[in-house]
Amino acid sequence: MIGRGRTLAVLAGVVVTAGVVFAGSAVADPRSPAAIRAHEEALVDGTPCSVSARSCVDLESQRAWLIDDGKVVRGPVKISSGGAGKETPVGHSLRVYRKEKDHVSQESRLPNGQPAPMPWSVFFEDGGIAFHSGSPNRSSGGCIHLEPVDAEAWFNYLQIGDQVQVVKAAEELAARKQSAAPPPTTTAAPAPAKPAPSADRSESDGGDNSGDNSGDNGGDG
């Protein structure tokens, strides 16, 4: 069974609009603390996400997975993400903060002007970004479209606070290789050889030292 039967909770005072990105970039900073932590963790086999994720989305292949304790329990399944200036944001530590089975959008409208239904909505990012039932063959307004049966599975499985990772597989691989590479080593230049003292200089120094030491020692005694 995929569902864990936890009590659902809705965060009070959160106003969101499904499928619209109000701010932010679709490109994650690979040097961000969340990205660094994710890259230090092991990958889940067959996915570009780390073992701390409960759900993984790869924007490159347009696929998604559900994960339990570092193992895939559902997926990959086909998805569609945002486009045309409303790209789905990338993130390594996104969190589920709201679930609404019968959500309707106030931004997207049907041909008759009615709000578009977005059943099985699971919100995980600011701006109303959510997994929900929708055509995987059509770009979204920033959300993740899933087939109805998959959207229901995502809704039943993911709980408030669960981590979602939305990444681009090639970028993740490159970032992991870079973080795993040993730091460059520098070889110190050899110190220049000291010139051998001349015979004249050696004799002169010896005579001076002998005189200085003799005088000093005599005075101290």
C-alpha positions as CSV (number, residue, x, y, z in Angstrom):
1,M,0.0,0.0,0.0
2,I,1.3,3.4,-0.9
3,G,-1.0,5.5,1.4
4,R,0.3,5.9,5.0
5,G,-3.0,7.0,6.5
6,R,-1.7,10.0,8.3
7,T,-4.1,12.7,9.4
8,L,-4.2,15.4,6.8
9,A,-3.6,19.0,7.9
10,V,-4.1,22.3,6.1
11,L,-2.0,25.3,7.0
12,A,-4.1,28.1,8.1
13,G,-3.7,31.6,6.6
14,V,-2.0,30.4,3.4
15,V,-3.4,32.0,0.2
16,V,-2.3,30.3,-3.0
17,T,-3.2,30.2,-6.6
18,A,-2.7,26.9,-8.4
19,G,-0.5,26.8,-11.5
20,V,1.0,30.3,-11.4
21,V,4.5,31.2,-10.5
22,F,4.7,34.7,-9.0
23,A,8.4,34.9,-8.4
24,G,11.6,32.9,-8.5
25,S,13.6,31.1,-11.1
26,A,13.3,27.7,-12.6
27,V,17.1,27.3,-12.2
28,A,18.3,26.1,-8.8
29,D,21.6,27.4,-7.4
30,P,23.8,24.3,-7.1
31,R,25.8,26.0,-4.3
32,S,22.7,26.6,-2.2
33,P,22.7,24.9,1.2
34,A,19.8,22.7,0.2
35,A,21.5,21.6,-3.0
36,I,24.7,20.9,-1.2
37,R,23.0,18.7,1.3
38,A,21.1,16.8,-1.4
39,H,24.3,16.2,-3.3
40,E,26.0,14.8,-0.2
41,E,23.3,12.2,0.1
42,A,23.0,9.0,-1.9
43,L,20.9,9.0,-5.1
44,V,17.7,6.9,-5.2
45,D,18.4,4.2,-7.8
46,G,16.8,5.1,-11.2
47,T,16.1,8.7,-10.2
48,P,18.1,12.0,-10.2
49,C,17.0,12.8,-6.6
50,S,18.5,12.0,-3.2
51,V,17.2,9.6,-0.5
52,S,15.6,12.3,1.6
53,A,13.0,13.0,-1.1
54,R,9.5,11.6,-0.8
55,S,8.7,12.6,-4.4
56,C,11.1,13.3,-7.2
57,V,10.5,15.2,-10.5
58,D,12.9,15.3,-13.4
59,L,12.0,18.2,-15.6
60,E,14.3,17.0,-18.4
61,S,12.7,13.6,-18.9
62,Q,9.2,14.8,-17.7
63,R,9.0,11.9,-15.3
64,A,8.2,11.6,-11.6
65,W,8.5,9.1,-8.8
66,L,7.3,8.4,-5.2
67,I,10.0,7.3,-2.8
68,D,10.0,5.6,0.6
69,D,13.2,5.4,2.6
70,G,15.3,5.8,-0.5
71,K,13.4,3.3,-2.6
72,V,11.0,3.9,-5.5
73,V,7.5,2.8,-4.6
74,R,5.8,4.2,-7.7
75,G,7.1,5.4,-11.0
76,P,8.5,6.6,-13.2
77,V,5.2,8.1,-14.4
78,K,4.7,10.6,-17.2
79,I,4.2,14.2,-16.2
80,S,4.1,17.7,-17.8
81,S,5.6,20.8,-16.2
82,G,5.3,24.5,-16.8
83,G,6.3,26.3,-19.9
84,A,6.0,29.6,-21.9
85,G,7.4,31.7,-19.1
86,K,5.7,29.8,-16.3
87,E,8.3,27.2,-15.7
88,T,8.1,24.9,-12.7
89,P,10.7,26.0,-10.2
90,V,13.6,23.8,-9.4
91,G,14.2,23.0,-5.7
92,H,16.0,20.4,-3.5
93,S,14.0,20.8,-0.3
94,L,10.5,21.8,-1.3
95,R,7.8,20.8,1.2
96,V,4.1,19.7,0.9
97,Y,2.1,22.4,2.8
98,R,-1.4,21.9,1.6
99,K,-3.7,19.2,0.1
100,E,-7.1,19.8,-1.6
101,K,-8.9,16.9,-3.2
102,D,-11.4,19.0,-5.2
103,H,-9.4,22.2,-5.8
104,V,-10.5,24.6,-8.5
105,S,-8.3,27.2,-10.1
106,Q,-9.1,30.9,-10.0
107,E,-6.5,31.6,-12.6
108,S,-7.2,28.9,-15.2
109,R,-10.7,29.0,-16.7
110,L,-12.8,26.6,-18.8
111,P,-14.2,27.8,-22.1
112,N,-17.5,28.7,-20.4
113,G,-15.6,30.9,-17.9
114,Q,-15.9,28.6,-14.9
115,P,-12.8,27.9,-12.8
116,A,-10.8,24.9,-14.1
117,P,-11.0,21.8,-11.8
118,M,-7.6,20.6,-10.5
119,P,-8.5,17.5,-8.5
120,W,-6.0,15.8,-6.2
121,S,-4.0,18.9,-5.7
122,V,-0.8,18.6,-3.5
123,F,0.8,22.0,-3.0
124,F,4.6,22.1,-2.5
125,E,5.9,25.5,-3.6
126,D,5.0,29.2,-3.2
127,G,2.8,30.5,-6.0
128,G,0.4,27.6,-5.8
129,I,2.7,25.1,-7.4
130,A,1.1,21.6,-7.0
131,F,0.9,18.1,-8.3
132,H,-2.6,17.6,-9.7
133,S,-4.7,15.7,-12.2
134,G,-4.1,17.2,-15.7
135,S,-3.0,16.2,-19.2
136,P,0.7,15.1,-19.3
137,N,0.6,16.1,-23.0
138,R,0.0,19.8,-22.3
139,S,2.3,22.2,-20.5
140,S,1.0,23.6,-17.2
141,G,1.1,27.0,-15.7
142,G,3.9,25.9,-13.4
143,C,2.3,22.9,-11.7
144,I,3.0,19.2,-12.3
145,H,0.3,17.5,-14.4
146,L,-0.3,13.8,-13.6
147,E,-2.7,11.3,-15.1
148,P,-5.8,11.0,-12.8
149,V,-4.8,7.6,-11.4
150,D,-1.3,8.9,-10.6
151,A,-2.6,12.2,-9.2
152,E,-4.7,10.3,-6.8
153,A,-1.8,8.1,-5.8
154,W,0.4,11.2,-5.2
155,F,-2.4,12.8,-3.1
156,N,-2.9,9.7,-0.9
157,Y,0.9,9.1,-0.4
158,L,2.3,12.6,0.2
159,Q,1.6,14.2,3.6
160,I,2.1,17.7,5.0
161,G,5.8,18.3,5.5
162,D,7.1,15.7,3.0
163,Q,10.0,16.7,0.9
164,V,9.7,17.1,-2.8
165,Q,12.7,17.5,-5.1
166,V,12.3,19.0,-8.6
167,V,15.5,18.8,-10.6
168,K,17.1,18.5,-14.0
169,A,18.9,15.2,-14.3
170,A,21.9,16.4,-16.3
171,E,22.5,19.4,-14.0
172,E,22.3,17.1,-11.0
173,L,24.9,14.7,-12.4
174,A,27.3,17.6,-13.2
175,A,26.9,19.1,-9.8
176,R,27.5,15.8,-8.1
177,K,30.6,15.2,-10.1
178,Q,31.9,18.6,-9.3
179,S,31.2,18.2,-5.5
180,A,32.9,14.8,-5.5
181,A,36.0,15.9,-7.4
182,P,39.1,16.3,-5.1
183,P,40.3,19.9,-4.7
184,P,43.2,20.9,-7.1
185,T,46.6,20.4,-5.6
186,T,49.4,23.0,-6.0
187,T,53.1,22.0,-6.1
188,A,55.4,24.5,-4.4
189,A,58.3,25.7,-6.4
190,P,61.7,24.4,-5.1
191,A,63.6,26.9,-3.1
192,P,66.6,28.3,-5.0
193,A,69.9,26.7,-4.0
194,K,72.1,28.8,-1.7
195,P,75.4,29.8,-3.2
196,A,78.5,28.3,-1.5
197,P,80.5,30.8,0.4
198,S,83.9,31.8,-1.0
199,A,87.1,31.0,0.8
200,D,87.8,34.6,1.5
201,R,84.4,35.2,3.1
202,S,84.7,32.0,5.2
203,E,88.1,33.0,6.6
204,S,87.0,36.6,7.3
205,D,83.8,35.5,9.1
206,G,85.8,33.0,11.1
207,G,88.2,35.6,12.3
208,D,85.5,38.1,13.2
209,N,83.5,35.5,15.2
210,S,86.6,34.3,17.0
211,G,87.4,37.8,18.1
212,D,83.8,38.7,19.1
213,N,83.3,35.6,21.1
214,S,86.6,35.9,22.9
215,G,85.9,39.4,23.9
216,D,82.4,38.8,25.0
217,N,83.2,35.7,27.0
218,G,86.1,37.4,28.7
219,G,84.0,40.3,29.8
220,D,81.1,38.2,31.1
221,G,83.6,36.0,33.2
